[in-house]
Amino acid sequence: MLNQPDFEIGPMAHFMTGTKAIAQVGRNEALAAKAADETARCTAWLLKFMRNDQPKFLTKAELCQAAMTELEVSKNSFNLAWISAIEQTGRHDW
């Protein structure tokens, strides 16, 4: 049986044992996964517009606003998706 301390362990003890650091890593991983998912969904969405030599019908800002509303992605995720879609299609005219 483990010896139980005779005092209450406060938040500083968790920090010193690394519990808080582990929680922060988990949070960072979750945020990174969310951003990657948003970027992937947005890239797929943009590719539909950029493929097959379709003309650009909205500005980047208008497409960004539409993506943020329809796909619920962040502006940063849209910007990464924009670059990815252009690289995948070679549509530098967009």
N, CA, C and O atoms as a GROMACS GRO file, in nm:
protein
  376
    1MET      N    1   0.085  -0.118   0.000
    1MET     CA    2   0.000   0.000   0.000
    1MET      C    3   0.089   0.124   0.000
    1MET      O    4   0.191   0.130   0.069
    2LEU      N    5   0.049   0.223  -0.078
    2LEU     CA    6   0.126   0.346  -0.088
    2LEU      C    7   0.104   0.434   0.034
    2LEU      O    8  -0.006   0.438   0.090
    3ASN      N    9   0.208   0.502   0.075
    3ASN     CA   10   0.196   0.597   0.186
    3ASN      C   11   0.125   0.722   0.137
    3ASN      O   12   0.166   0.780   0.037
    4GLN      N   13   0.024   0.763   0.203
    4GLN     CA   14  -0.050   0.883   0.169
    4GLN      C   15   0.010   1.000   0.246
    4GLN      O   16   0.038   0.987   0.364
    5PRO      N   17   0.030   1.115   0.181
    5PRO     CA   18   0.083   1.230   0.254
    5PRO      C   19  -0.020   1.281   0.355
    5PRO      O   20  -0.140   1.263   0.339
    6ASP      N   21   0.032   1.345   0.459
    6ASP     CA   22  -0.053   1.401   0.563
    6ASP      C   23  -0.101   1.542   0.529
    6ASP      O   24  -0.157   1.610   0.615
    7PHE      N   25  -0.080   1.585   0.406
    7PHE     CA   26  -0.119   1.719   0.365
    7PHE      C   27  -0.185   1.712   0.228
    7PHE      O   28  -0.169   1.616   0.153
    8GLU      N   29  -0.258   1.817   0.197
    8GLU     CA   30  -0.325   1.824   0.068
    8GLU      C   31  -0.227   1.868  -0.038
    8GLU      O   32  -0.149   1.961  -0.017
    9ILE      N   33  -0.230   1.802  -0.153
    9ILE     CA   34  -0.141   1.838  -0.263
    9ILE      C   35  -0.206   1.951  -0.342
    9ILE      O   36  -0.319   1.938  -0.389
   10GLY      N   37  -0.136   2.061  -0.355
   10GLY     CA   38  -0.187   2.176  -0.427
   10GLY      C   39  -0.144   2.177  -0.572
   10GLY      O   40  -0.076   2.085  -0.617
   11PRO      N   41  -0.183   2.281  -0.646
   11PRO     CA   42  -0.151   2.289  -0.788
   11PRO      C   43  -0.001   2.291  -0.817
   11PRO      O   44   0.043   2.243  -0.921
   12MET      N   45   0.077   2.346  -0.726
   12MET     CA   46   0.222   2.353  -0.748
   12MET      C   47   0.282   2.213  -0.752
   12MET      O   48   0.376   2.188  -0.827
   13ALA      N   49   0.229   2.122  -0.671
   13ALA     CA   50   0.280   1.985  -0.670
   13ALA      C   51   0.254   1.919  -0.805
   13ALA      O   52   0.339   1.845  -0.855
   14HIS      N   53   0.138   1.944  -0.864
   14HIS     CA   54   0.108   1.889  -0.996
   14HIS      C   55   0.205   1.945  -1.100
   14HIS      O   56   0.250   1.872  -1.188
   15PHE      N   57   0.236   2.072  -1.091
   15PHE     CA   58   0.330   2.134  -1.183
   15PHE      C   59   0.468   2.071  -1.168
   15PHE      O   60   0.536   2.041  -1.266
   16MET      N   61   0.507   2.051  -1.044
   16MET     CA   62   0.640   1.996  -1.017
   16MET      C   63   0.650   1.851  -1.062
   16MET      O   64   0.759   1.806  -1.098
   17THR      N   65   0.541   1.777  -1.060
   17THR     CA   66   0.545   1.637  -1.101
   17THR      C   67   0.526   1.621  -1.252
   17THR      O   68   0.540   1.511  -1.305
   18GLY      N   69   0.495   1.728  -1.320
   18GLY     CA   70   0.480   1.721  -1.465
   18GLY      C   71   0.338   1.698  -1.512
   18GLY      O   72   0.315   1.688  -1.632
   19THR      N   73   0.242   1.689  -1.421
   19THR     CA   74   0.104   1.666  -1.461
   19THR      C   75   0.054   1.779  -1.550
   19THR      O   76  -0.012   1.755  -1.651
   20LYS      N   77   0.085   1.900  -1.512
   20LYS     CA   78   0.040   2.016  -1.590
   20LYS      C   79   0.110   2.017  -1.726
   20LYS      O   80   0.048   2.049  -1.827
   21ALA      N   81   0.237   1.983  -1.729
   21ALA     CA   82   0.310   1.979  -1.856
   21ALA      C   83   0.250   1.876  -1.949
   21ALA      O   84   0.238   1.900  -2.069
   22ILE      N   85   0.212   1.760  -1.895
   22ILE     CA   86   0.150   1.656  -1.977
   22ILE      C   87   0.015   1.706  -2.030
   22ILE      O   88  -0.018   1.682  -2.146
   23ALA      N   89  -0.061   1.773  -1.947
   23ALA     CA   90  -0.190   1.827  -1.991
   23ALA      C   91  -0.171   1.928  -2.103
   23ALA      O   92  -0.251   1.932  -2.196
   24GLN      N   93  -0.066   2.010  -2.095
   24GLN     CA   94  -0.039   2.109  -2.198
   24GLN      C   95  -0.003   2.042  -2.330
   24GLN      O   96  -0.047   2.086  -2.436
   25VAL      N   97   0.076   1.936  -2.324
   25VAL     CA   98   0.112   1.863  -2.446
   25VAL      C   99  -0.014   1.805  -2.509
   25VAL      O  100  -0.030   1.813  -2.631
   26GLY      N  101  -0.102   1.748  -2.429
   26GLY     CA  102  -0.227   1.695  -2.480
   26GLY      C  103  -0.312   1.802  -2.547
   26GLY      O  104  -0.374   1.777  -2.650
   27ARG      N  105  -0.316   1.920  -2.487
   27ARG     CA  106  -0.392   2.031  -2.544
   27ARG      C  107  -0.331   2.074  -2.677
   27ARG      O  108  -0.403   2.099  -2.774
   28ASN      N  109  -0.199   2.084  -2.681
   28ASN     CA  110  -0.132   2.124  -2.805
   28ASN      C  111  -0.156   2.024  -2.916
   28ASN      O  112  -0.179   2.062  -3.031
   29GLU      N  113  -0.152   1.895  -2.882
   29GLU     CA  114  -0.178   1.791  -2.982
   29GLU      C  115  -0.321   1.800  -3.033
   29GLU      O  116  -0.346   1.783  -3.152
   30ALA      N  117  -0.415   1.826  -2.944
   30ALA     CA  118  -0.555   1.838  -2.984
   30ALA      C  119  -0.575   1.958  -3.076
   30ALA      O  120  -0.646   1.949  -3.176
   31LEU      N  121  -0.511   2.070  -3.043
   31LEU     CA  122  -0.523   2.189  -3.128
   31LEU      C  123  -0.459   2.165  -3.264
   31LEU      O  124  -0.513   2.208  -3.366
   32ALA      N  125  -0.344   2.098  -3.267
   32ALA     CA  126  -0.277   2.067  -3.393
   32ALA      C  127  -0.364   1.975  -3.479
   32ALA      O  128  -0.372   1.993  -3.601
   33ALA      N  129  -0.426   1.877  -3.416
   33ALA     CA  130  -0.514   1.785  -3.490
   33ALA      C  131  -0.635   1.858  -3.546
   33ALA      O  132  -0.677   1.832  -3.659
   34LYS      N  133  -0.690   1.950  -3.468
   34LYS     CA  134  -0.805   2.028  -3.514
   34LYS      C  135  -0.766   2.115  -3.633
   34LYS      O  136  -0.840   2.123  -3.731
   35ALA      N  137  -0.650   2.179  -3.625
   35ALA     CA  138  -0.604   2.264  -3.735
   35ALA      C  139  -0.578   2.182  -3.860
   35ALA      O  140  -0.611   2.225  -3.971
   36ALA      N  141  -0.519   2.064  -3.844
   36ALA     CA  142  -0.493   1.977  -3.959
   36ALA      C  143  -0.623   1.932  -4.025
   36ALA      O  144  -0.632   1.927  -4.147
   37ASP      N  145  -0.723   1.900  -3.943
   37ASP     CA  146  -0.853   1.860  -3.996
   37ASP      C  147  -0.919   1.975  -4.071
   37ASP      O  148  -0.971   1.956  -4.181
   38GLU      N  149  -0.917   2.093  -4.013
   38GLU     CA  150  -0.976   2.211  -4.080
   38GLU      C  151  -0.907   2.238  -4.213
   38GLU      O  152  -0.973   2.264  -4.314
   39THR      N  153  -0.775   2.231  -4.214
   39THR     CA  154  -0.699   2.258  -4.335
   39THR      C  155  -0.730   2.155  -4.442
   39THR      O  156  -0.748   2.190  -4.559
   40ALA      N  157  -0.738   2.028  -4.405
   40ALA     CA  158  -0.769   1.922  -4.502
   40ALA      C  159  -0.909   1.940  -4.561
   40ALA      O  160  -0.928   1.928  -4.682
   41ARG      N  161  -1.007   1.968  -4.475
   41ARG     CA  162  -1.144   1.988  -4.524
   41ARG      C  163  -1.153   2.108  -4.617
   41ARG      O  164  -1.221   2.103  -4.719
   42CYS      N  165  -1.084   2.214  -4.580
   42CYS     CA  166  -1.088   2.336  -4.660
   42CYS      C  167  -1.014   2.317  -4.792
   42CYS      O  168  -1.057   2.368  -4.896
   43THR      N  169  -0.903   2.245  -4.790
   43THR     CA  170  -0.829   2.217  -4.914
   43THR      C  171  -0.918   2.141  -5.011
   43THR      O  172  -0.926   2.177  -5.129
   44ALA      N  173  -0.985   2.038  -4.963
   44ALA     CA  174  -1.076   1.960  -5.049
   44ALA      C  175  -1.186   2.048  -5.106
   44ALA      O  176  -1.223   2.033  -5.222
   45TRP      N  177  -1.237   2.139  -5.027
   45TRP     CA  178  -1.342   2.232  -5.070
   45TRP      C  179  -1.290   2.325  -5.178
   45TRP      O  180  -1.357   2.347  -5.279
   46LEU      N  181  -1.170   2.379  -5.158
   46LEU     CA  182  -1.112   2.471  -5.257
   46LEU      C  183  -1.076   2.400  -5.387
   46LEU      O  184  -1.090   2.458  -5.495
   47LEU      N  185  -1.031   2.275  -5.377
   47LEU     CA  186  -0.992   2.201  -5.498
   47LEU      C  187  -1.108   2.188  -5.596
   47LEU      O  188  -1.087   2.187  -5.717
   48LYS      N  189  -1.229   2.178  -5.545
   48LYS     CA  190  -1.346   2.169  -5.634
   48LYS      C  191  -1.360   2.294  -5.721
   48LYS      O  192  -1.406   2.285  -5.835
   49PHE      N  193  -1.319   2.408  -5.670
   49PHE     CA  194  -1.329   2.532  -5.744
   49PHE      C  195  -1.210   2.554  -5.838
   49PHE      O  196  -1.224   2.614  -5.944
   50MET      N  197  -1.094   2.505  -5.798
   50MET     CA  198  -0.972   2.534  -5.873
   50MET      C  199  -0.943   2.435  -5.985
   50MET      O  200  -0.870   2.468  -6.078
   51ARG      N  201  -0.998   2.315  -5.978
   51ARG     CA  202  -0.970   2.213  -6.079
   51ARG      C  203  -1.046   2.242  -6.208
   51ARG      O  204  -1.140   2.320  -6.212
   52ASN      N  205  -1.002   2.176  -6.313
   52ASN     CA  206  -1.066   2.181  -6.445
   52ASN      C  207  -1.067   2.320  -6.506
   52ASN      O  208  -1.162   2.357  -6.577
   53ASP      N  209  -0.964   2.398  -6.480
   53ASP     CA  210  -0.948   2.532  -6.538
   53ASP      C  211  -1.069   2.622  -6.519
   53ASP      O  212  -1.100   2.706  -6.604
   54GLN      N  213  -1.138   2.606  -6.407
   54GLN     CA  214  -1.252   2.692  -6.378
   54GLN      C  215  -1.201   2.832  -6.347
   54GLN      O  216  -1.100   2.848  -6.278
   55PRO      N  217  -1.272   2.934  -6.396
   55PRO     CA  218  -1.229   3.072  -6.368
   55PRO      C  219  -1.253   3.106  -6.220
   55PRO      O  220  -1.342   3.052  -6.155
   56LYS      N  221  -1.172   3.198  -6.172
   56LYS     CA  222  -1.189   3.246  -6.035
   56LYS      C  223  -1.312   3.335  -6.031
   56LYS      O  224  -1.318   3.437  -6.100
   57PHE      N  225  -1.410   3.297  -5.952
   57PHE     CA  226  -1.538   3.369  -5.950
   57PHE      C  227  -1.556   3.455  -5.826
   57PHE      O  228  -1.645   3.540  -5.823
   58LEU      N  229  -1.473   3.434  -5.723
   58LEU     CA  230  -1.477   3.515  -5.602
   58LEU      C  231  -1.334   3.553  -5.565
   58LEU      O  232  -1.239   3.487  -5.606
   59THR      N  233  -1.321   3.659  -5.489
   59THR     CA  234  -1.188   3.695  -5.441
   59THR      C  235  -1.145   3.598  -5.332
   59THR      O  236  -1.227   3.523  -5.278
   60LYS      N  237  -1.018   3.600  -5.299
   60LYS     CA  238  -0.968   3.516  -5.190
   60LYS      C  239  -1.040   3.552  -5.061
   60LYS      O  240  -1.078   3.462  -4.985
   61ALA      N  241  -1.060   3.678  -5.034
   61ALA     CA  242  -1.128   3.721  -4.911
   61ALA      C  243  -1.272   3.669  -4.908
   61ALA      O  244  -1.320   3.628  -4.802
   62GLU      N  245  -1.340   3.672  -5.021
   62GLU     CA  246  -1.478   3.622  -5.026
   62GLU      C  247  -1.483   3.471  -5.005
   62GLU      O  248  -1.570   3.420  -4.935
   63LEU      N  249  -1.388   3.399  -5.066
   63LEU     CA  250  -1.382   3.254  -5.046
   63LEU      C  251  -1.347   3.221  -4.901
   63LEU      O  252  -1.399   3.126  -4.844
   64CYS      N  253  -1.259   3.300  -4.843
   64CYS     CA  254  -1.221   3.280  -4.703
   64CYS      C  255  -1.344   3.297  -4.613
   64CYS      O  256  -1.368   3.214  -4.525
   65GLN      N  257  -1.420   3.401  -4.635
   65GLN     CA  258  -1.539   3.425  -4.554
   65GLN      C  259  -1.639   3.312  -4.571
   65GLN      O  260  -1.700   3.267  -4.474
   66ALA      N  261  -1.656   3.265  -4.694
   66ALA     CA  262  -1.749   3.154  -4.720
   66ALA      C  263  -1.702   3.027  -4.650
   66ALA      O  264  -1.782   2.956  -4.590
   67ALA      N  265  -1.572   2.999  -4.656
   67ALA     CA  266  -1.518   2.879  -4.591
   67ALA      C  267  -1.533   2.888  -4.440
   67ALA      O  268  -1.570   2.790  -4.375
   68MET      N  269  -1.506   3.004  -4.384
   68MET     CA  270  -1.518   3.022  -4.240
   68MET      C  271  -1.662   3.001  -4.195
   68MET      O  272  -1.687   2.947  -4.087
   69THR      N  273  -1.757   3.044  -4.277
   69THR     CA  274  -1.899   3.030  -4.243
   69THR      C  275  -1.949   2.888  -4.267
   69THR      O  276  -2.009   2.827  -4.179
   70GLU      N  277  -1.924   2.836  -4.387
   70GLU     CA  278  -1.979   2.705  -4.425
   70GLU      C  279  -1.906   2.588  -4.360
   70GLU      O  280  -1.969   2.492  -4.316
   71LEU      N  281  -1.774   2.596  -4.354
   71LEU     CA  282  -1.694   2.485  -4.303
   71LEU      C  283  -1.654   2.502  -4.157
   71LEU      O  284  -1.602   2.409  -4.095
   72GLU      N  285  -1.677   2.620  -4.104
   72GLU     CA  286  -1.638   2.653  -3.966
   72GLU      C  287  -1.488   2.628  -3.945
   72GLU      O  288  -1.448   2.558  -3.852
   73VAL      N  289  -1.408   2.688  -4.033
   73VAL     CA  290  -1.262   2.680  -4.022
   73VAL      C  291  -1.207   2.817  -3.985
   73VAL      O  292  -1.274   2.919  -4.003
   74SER      N  293  -1.087   2.817  -3.933
   74SER     CA  294  -1.023   2.943  -3.898
   74SER      C  295  -0.961   3.007  -4.021
   74SER      O  296  -0.943   2.942  -4.124
   75LYS      N  297  -0.928   3.134  -4.010
   75LYS     CA  298  -0.863   3.204  -4.120
   75LYS      C  299  -0.726   3.144  -4.147
   75LYS      O  300  -0.686   3.131  -4.263
   76ASN      N  301  -0.654   3.106  -4.042
   76ASN     CA  302  -0.524   3.042  -4.061
   76ASN      C  303  -0.536   2.911  -4.136
   76ASN      O  304  -0.456   2.883  -4.225
   77SER      N  305  -0.636   2.830  -4.102
   77SER     CA  306  -0.657   2.704  -4.173
   77SER      C  307  -0.691   2.730  -4.318
   77SER      O  308  -0.645   2.658  -4.407
   78PHE      N  309  -0.772   2.831  -4.344
   78PHE     CA  310  -0.805   2.866  -4.483
   78PHE      C  311  -0.679   2.904  -4.559
   78PHE      O  312  -0.658   2.859  -4.671
   79ASN      N  313  -0.596   2.988  -4.499
   79ASN     CA  314  -0.474   3.032  -4.568
   79ASN      C  315  -0.381   2.916  -4.599
   79ASN      O  316  -0.322   2.913  -4.707
   80LEU      N  317  -0.366   2.821  -4.508
   80LEU     CA  318  -0.285   2.703  -4.537
   80LEU      C  319  -0.349   2.620  -4.647
   80LEU      O  320  -0.279   2.568  -4.734
   81ALA      N  321  -0.481   2.606  -4.644
   81ALA     CA  322  -0.553   2.531  -4.747
   81ALA      C  323  -0.540   2.599  -4.883
   81ALA      O  324  -0.527   2.531  -4.985
   82TRP      N  325  -0.544   2.730  -4.885
   82TRP     CA  326  -0.531   2.808  -5.009
   82TRP      C  327  -0.397   2.775  -5.076
   82TRP      O  328  -0.392   2.747  -5.196
   83ILE      N  329  -0.290   2.780  -4.998
   83ILE     CA  330  -0.157   2.750  -5.051
   83ILE      C  331  -0.151   2.605  -5.101
   83ILE      O  332  -0.100   2.579  -5.209
   84SER      N  333  -0.203   2.514  -5.023
   84SER     CA  334  -0.202   2.372  -5.059
   84SER      C  335  -0.279   2.347  -5.188
   84SER      O  336  -0.232   2.274  -5.275
   85ALA      N  337  -0.397   2.406  -5.201
   85ALA     CA  338  -0.479   2.386  -5.320
   85ALA      C  339  -0.411   2.443  -5.444
   85ALA      O  340  -0.415   2.382  -5.551
   86ILE      N  341  -0.349   2.557  -5.431
   86ILE     CA  342  -0.277   2.616  -5.545
   86ILE      C  343  -0.159   2.528  -5.584
   86ILE      O  344  -0.136   2.505  -5.703
   87GLU      N  345  -0.086   2.477  -5.486
   87GLU     CA  346   0.027   2.388  -5.516
   87GLU      C  347  -0.020   2.259  -5.582
   87GLU      O  348   0.045   2.210  -5.675
   88GLN      N  349  -0.132   2.204  -5.536
   88GLN     CA  350  -0.182   2.078  -5.591
   88GLN      C  351  -0.235   2.095  -5.733
   88GLN      O  352  -0.223   2.004  -5.815
   89THR      N  353  -0.294   2.209  -5.762
   89THR     CA  354  -0.354   2.230  -5.895
   89THR      C  355  -0.262   2.304  -5.990
   89THR      O  356  -0.283   2.300  -6.112
   90GLY      N  357  -0.162   2.372  -5.938
   90GLY     CA  358  -0.078   2.455  -6.022
   90GLY      C  359  -0.147   2.582  -6.069
   90GLY      O  360  -0.101   2.647  -6.163
   91ARG      N  361  -0.256   2.616  -6.004
   91ARG     CA  362  -0.335   2.733  -6.044
   91ARG      C  363  -0.282   2.859  -5.976
   91ARG      O  364  -0.346   2.915  -5.887
   92HIS      N  365  -0.166   2.903  -6.021
   92HIS     CA  366  -0.104   3.024  -5.964
   92HIS      C  367  -0.179   3.150  -6.006
   92HIS      O  368  -0.152   3.258  -5.953
   93ASP      N  369  -0.273   3.138  -6.100
   93ASP     CA  370  -0.355   3.253  -6.140
   93ASP      C  371  -0.463   3.283  -6.037
   93ASP      O  372  -0.530   3.386  -6.044
   94TRP      N  373  -0.481   3.193  -5.942
   94TRP     CA  374  -0.580   3.215  -5.837
   94TRP      C  375  -0.519   3.303  -5.733
   94TRP      O  376  -0.584   3.335  -5.634
   0.00000   0.00000   0.00000
